[in-house]
Amino acid sequence: MGQVVKWLFEPVPRGRIAAFRTLVYLFVAADMVVFTPWVRAHADTPGSLYQPLRIGRLLPLPTPTALIVHTVFWVLLVVTLLAATGRAPRLLGWTVFLLYFEWMIIAMSYGKVDHDRFGFLVALAVLPTVGRARHGDPELSEAGGWALRVTQIAVICTYFLASWAKLRIGGPHWMTSSVLAQAIIRRGTPLADLIASVPGLLIVSQFGIIMFELLSPLVFAVPRRLRGWVVAFFYMFHLATFATITISFMPHLIAMTSFLPLEKVRPIVWARRRFSSTPPLGEPLAAVPAEPATSPGGG
């Protein structure tokens, strides 16, 4: 039991939490404006079409109206941009989580439910528990380690439970079905058409998907020095998915950065170093000291 607790609370640099927090909150804004702008259209959707998810029925949450949808959108957009700065991490963090949670209820209560939001929602729920964290801070934090570990577990559960759902609903026949062929017909790319033309390759791919998802928890068992390569393989899997059937899983990919040493990625510091190495235009170069004169014949 002690080893499990130690693993769950393995400390990480606070700078990693600060970088992860900024990335997550900036993505909330990007998601609302760029990736899923269609959610705002529910402001004009008749309330009779609203079929809330179970959590929406248990709370219960109100049927979305134009006032509710637009209010949640603008308040969440402002608050998440403020939260990305690191100010008031608990107050703004909890506010972002609650508003984005409601935003997802509005998005997914009209017949379409995406499973790529699970790990991201967990990240939003646990980040406010960490408190203050500054970019580049090397101080270790057990609370930060717990927040990242819980997010990692949610990311891997997304894979494992997806395979469980495939086998529970479709049975073993899912692996020999035409599910990928149907996806390519609906939203395939030229690359997908090339793959589909190879006999048996789609069936092999479906077996590979099931094996990949079922074995994904092994990422926690591989040595630390190899874990980065496993996570890179996860990203390559999603790159291939997007290149063939244009499904991006962006919220999931953002949550998966919880596996990465994000504290090493500091674009502002890099920019300062880059531009500080060259004197500003019009500023004279520093004088180069003259070498001391040597006497004739001197060494």
C-alpha positions as CSV (number, residue, x, y, z in Angstrom):
1,M,0.0,0.0,0.0
2,G,2.8,2.3,0.8
3,Q,4.4,1.9,-2.6
4,V,1.1,2.7,-4.3
5,V,0.7,5.9,-2.3
6,K,4.3,6.8,-3.1
7,W,3.7,6.2,-6.8
8,L,0.5,8.3,-6.7
9,F,2.2,11.2,-5.0
10,E,5.5,11.0,-6.8
11,P,6.7,14.7,-6.6
12,V,7.3,16.7,-9.8
13,P,8.7,20.2,-10.3
14,R,6.3,23.0,-9.8
15,G,7.5,24.4,-13.1
16,R,5.9,21.3,-14.8
17,I,2.6,22.1,-13.2
18,A,2.8,25.7,-14.3
19,A,3.5,24.7,-17.9
20,F,0.8,22.1,-17.9
21,R,-1.8,24.4,-16.4
22,T,-1.1,27.2,-18.9
23,L,-1.4,24.7,-21.8
24,V,-4.6,23.2,-20.5
25,Y,-6.3,26.6,-19.9
26,L,-5.2,28.0,-23.2
27,F,-6.7,24.9,-24.9
28,V,-10.0,25.5,-23.3
29,A,-10.2,28.9,-25.1
30,A,-8.9,27.3,-28.4
31,D,-11.4,24.5,-28.1
32,M,-14.4,26.9,-27.7
33,V,-13.3,29.1,-30.5
34,V,-11.5,26.9,-33.0
35,F,-12.1,23.2,-32.4
36,T,-15.8,23.0,-31.3
37,P,-17.4,26.3,-32.2
38,W,-20.5,24.3,-33.1
39,V,-21.4,24.1,-29.4
40,R,-22.7,27.7,-29.5
41,A,-25.2,26.7,-32.1
42,H,-27.1,25.0,-29.3
43,A,-28.2,28.4,-28.2
44,D,-30.8,28.2,-31.0
45,T,-31.6,24.5,-30.7
46,P,-35.2,23.8,-29.4
47,G,-35.2,22.7,-25.8
48,S,-37.3,19.7,-26.7
49,L,-34.2,18.1,-28.4
50,Y,-32.1,18.4,-25.2
51,Q,-31.5,15.0,-23.7
52,P,-29.1,15.6,-20.8
53,L,-26.4,13.1,-19.9
54,R,-27.0,11.2,-16.6
55,I,-25.0,13.7,-14.6
56,G,-27.1,16.5,-16.1
57,R,-30.2,14.7,-14.9
58,L,-28.8,14.0,-11.4
59,L,-27.7,17.6,-10.5
60,P,-30.1,18.7,-12.3
61,L,-28.9,21.2,-14.8
62,P,-31.2,23.6,-16.6
63,T,-32.2,23.2,-20.2
64,P,-29.8,25.3,-22.3
65,T,-31.2,28.6,-23.5
66,A,-29.6,31.3,-25.6
67,L,-28.9,33.3,-22.4
68,I,-27.3,30.3,-20.7
69,V,-25.2,29.3,-23.7
70,H,-23.8,32.7,-24.5
71,T,-23.2,33.6,-20.8
72,V,-21.2,30.4,-20.2
73,F,-19.3,31.0,-23.4
74,W,-18.1,34.5,-22.7
75,V,-17.5,34.1,-19.0
76,L,-15.6,30.9,-19.5
77,L,-13.5,32.4,-22.3
78,V,-12.4,35.3,-20.1
79,V,-11.9,33.3,-16.9
80,T,-9.8,30.6,-18.7
81,L,-7.5,33.2,-20.2
82,L,-7.0,34.7,-16.8
83,A,-6.4,31.3,-15.3
84,A,-3.7,30.6,-17.9
85,T,-1.6,33.4,-16.3
86,G,-1.4,31.4,-13.0
87,R,-3.2,34.0,-11.0
88,A,-5.6,32.8,-8.3
89,P,-5.1,29.2,-9.3
90,R,-7.7,27.7,-7.0
91,L,-10.5,30.3,-7.5
92,L,-10.1,30.6,-11.2
93,G,-9.2,26.9,-11.6
94,W,-12.4,25.7,-10.0
95,T,-14.4,28.3,-12.0
96,V,-13.0,27.0,-15.3
97,F,-13.7,23.4,-14.4
98,L,-17.3,24.1,-13.4
99,L,-18.0,26.2,-16.5
100,Y,-16.3,23.9,-18.9
101,F,-18.1,20.9,-17.4
102,E,-21.4,22.7,-18.1
103,W,-20.1,23.6,-21.6
104,M,-19.5,19.8,-22.2
105,I,-23.0,19.0,-20.9
106,I,-24.4,21.4,-23.4
107,A,-22.3,20.0,-26.2
108,M,-22.9,16.3,-25.6
109,S,-26.6,16.3,-24.6
110,Y,-28.0,16.3,-28.2
111,G,-27.1,12.7,-29.3
112,K,-23.3,13.0,-29.7
113,V,-20.9,12.0,-26.9
114,D,-17.1,12.2,-27.4
115,H,-14.8,10.1,-25.3
116,D,-11.7,12.2,-25.9
117,R,-12.8,14.6,-23.1
118,F,-12.4,12.3,-20.1
119,G,-8.7,12.8,-19.3
120,F,-9.0,16.6,-20.1
121,L,-11.9,17.0,-17.7
122,V,-10.0,15.2,-15.0
123,A,-7.0,17.5,-15.6
124,L,-9.3,20.5,-15.1
125,A,-10.7,19.0,-11.9
126,V,-7.3,18.3,-10.2
127,L,-5.3,21.3,-11.3
128,P,-6.9,23.7,-8.8
129,T,-5.8,21.4,-5.9
130,V,-2.2,22.1,-6.5
131,G,-2.1,25.8,-5.7
132,R,0.5,28.2,-6.9
133,A,3.2,27.1,-9.3
134,R,5.6,29.3,-11.3
135,H,7.2,28.5,-14.6
136,G,10.7,27.2,-14.2
137,D,10.3,26.6,-10.5
138,P,12.4,23.4,-9.7
139,E,10.8,22.9,-6.3
140,L,9.2,19.5,-6.0
141,S,5.5,19.1,-5.2
142,E,3.7,16.0,-4.1
143,A,0.3,17.7,-4.8
144,G,1.5,18.4,-8.3
145,G,2.6,14.8,-8.7
146,W,-0.8,13.6,-7.7
147,A,-2.6,15.9,-10.1
148,L,-0.4,14.7,-13.0
149,R,-0.7,11.0,-12.0
150,V,-4.5,11.1,-11.8
151,T,-4.6,12.8,-15.2
152,Q,-2.3,10.1,-16.6
153,I,-4.5,7.4,-15.2
154,A,-7.5,9.0,-16.8
155,V,-5.7,9.2,-20.2
156,I,-4.9,5.5,-20.1
157,C,-8.4,4.6,-18.9
158,T,-9.7,6.3,-22.0
159,Y,-7.8,3.7,-24.1
160,F,-8.5,0.7,-22.0
161,L,-12.2,1.4,-21.6
162,A,-12.5,2.1,-25.3
163,S,-11.3,-1.4,-26.1
164,W,-13.6,-2.8,-23.4
165,A,-16.6,-1.0,-24.9
166,K,-15.7,-2.3,-28.4
167,L,-15.5,-5.9,-27.1
168,R,-18.6,-5.6,-24.8
169,I,-20.8,-4.1,-27.5
170,G,-19.4,-5.6,-30.7
171,G,-17.8,-8.7,-29.3
172,P,-14.7,-10.3,-30.7
173,H,-16.2,-9.9,-34.1
174,W,-15.4,-6.1,-33.9
175,M,-11.9,-7.0,-34.9
176,T,-13.0,-8.7,-38.2
177,S,-15.9,-6.2,-38.9
178,S,-16.0,-3.4,-41.5
179,V,-15.8,-0.6,-38.9
180,L,-12.7,1.0,-40.3
181,A,-14.0,0.6,-43.9
182,Q,-17.1,2.4,-43.0
183,A,-15.1,5.2,-41.3
184,I,-13.0,5.6,-44.4
185,I,-16.1,5.8,-46.6
186,R,-17.5,8.5,-44.4
187,R,-14.4,10.6,-43.7
188,G,-11.4,8.9,-45.2
189,T,-8.4,10.7,-46.8
190,P,-6.4,9.8,-49.9
191,L,-3.9,8.1,-47.6
192,A,-6.8,6.0,-46.1
193,D,-7.9,5.0,-49.6
194,L,-4.4,3.7,-50.3
195,I,-4.4,1.7,-47.1
196,A,-7.9,0.3,-47.8
197,S,-6.7,-1.0,-51.2
198,V,-4.3,-3.4,-49.5
199,P,-6.2,-6.7,-48.9
200,G,-6.6,-7.6,-45.2
201,L,-4.7,-4.5,-43.9
202,L,-7.8,-3.0,-42.3
203,I,-8.6,-6.2,-40.4
204,V,-5.0,-6.3,-39.2
205,S,-5.3,-2.6,-38.1
206,Q,-8.4,-3.4,-36.1
207,F,-6.6,-6.2,-34.3
208,G,-3.8,-3.8,-33.7
209,I,-6.1,-1.1,-32.3
210,I,-7.6,-3.6,-29.8
211,M,-4.2,-4.8,-28.7
212,F,-2.8,-1.3,-28.3
213,E,-5.7,-0.2,-26.2
214,L,-5.8,-3.2,-24.0
215,L,-2.0,-3.0,-23.4
216,S,-1.9,0.7,-22.9
217,P,-1.7,0.5,-19.0
218,L,1.8,-1.1,-19.4
219,V,3.1,2.4,-19.9
220,F,3.3,2.6,-16.1
221,A,5.3,-0.6,-16.0
222,V,8.1,0.3,-18.5
223,P,11.3,1.8,-17.2
224,R,11.2,5.6,-16.9
225,R,13.9,6.0,-19.6
226,L,11.6,4.2,-22.1
227,R,8.3,5.8,-21.1
228,G,8.9,8.8,-23.4
229,W,9.1,6.5,-26.4
230,V,5.8,4.8,-25.4
231,V,4.1,8.1,-25.1
232,A,5.6,9.1,-28.5
233,F,4.0,5.9,-29.9
234,F,0.7,7.1,-28.5
235,Y,1.0,10.4,-30.3
236,M,2.0,8.6,-33.5
237,F,-1.1,6.5,-33.3
238,H,-3.3,9.6,-33.1
239,L,-1.3,11.2,-36.0
240,A,-2.1,8.1,-38.1
241,T,-5.7,8.3,-37.1
242,F,-6.0,12.0,-38.1
243,A,-4.1,11.3,-41.4
244,T,-6.5,8.6,-42.4
245,I,-9.9,9.4,-40.9
246,T,-9.4,13.0,-39.7
247,I,-10.2,12.3,-36.0
248,S,-7.9,14.5,-33.9
249,F,-8.6,13.7,-30.2
250,M,-7.1,17.1,-29.3
251,P,-8.4,17.3,-25.7
252,H,-7.0,13.8,-25.1
253,L,-3.6,14.8,-26.6
254,I,-3.4,17.9,-24.4
255,A,-4.1,15.7,-21.3
256,M,-1.5,13.3,-22.4
257,T,1.2,15.9,-22.1
258,S,1.0,15.2,-18.3
259,F,3.5,12.4,-19.1
260,L,6.0,14.9,-20.5
261,P,8.7,17.1,-18.8
262,L,6.9,20.3,-19.8
263,E,9.0,22.4,-17.5
264,K,11.8,22.2,-20.1
265,V,9.6,23.9,-22.7
266,R,9.9,27.6,-22.0
267,P,9.2,29.6,-25.2
268,I,9.4,33.0,-23.5
269,V,12.9,32.3,-22.1
270,W,14.0,31.0,-25.4
271,A,12.7,34.1,-27.1
272,R,14.5,36.4,-24.6
273,R,17.8,34.5,-25.1
274,R,17.4,34.6,-28.9
275,F,16.8,38.3,-29.1
276,S,19.1,39.4,-26.3
277,S,22.1,37.8,-28.1
278,T,21.8,40.5,-30.8
279,P,22.0,44.2,-29.8
280,P,19.0,46.3,-30.7
281,L,19.1,48.2,-34.0
282,G,21.1,51.3,-33.6
283,E,22.9,50.2,-30.4
284,P,26.7,50.3,-30.8
285,L,28.6,47.0,-30.4
286,A,30.7,46.8,-27.2
287,A,34.2,48.0,-27.8
288,V,36.8,45.3,-28.1
289,P,39.8,45.9,-25.8
290,A,43.0,46.4,-27.6
291,E,45.8,43.8,-27.1
292,P,48.7,45.1,-25.1
293,A,51.6,46.2,-27.1
294,T,54.7,44.0,-27.0
295,S,58.3,45.3,-27.1
296,P,60.3,44.6,-30.2
297,G,61.7,41.1,-30.0
298,G,59.6,40.4,-26.9
299,G,57.9,37.1,-26.5
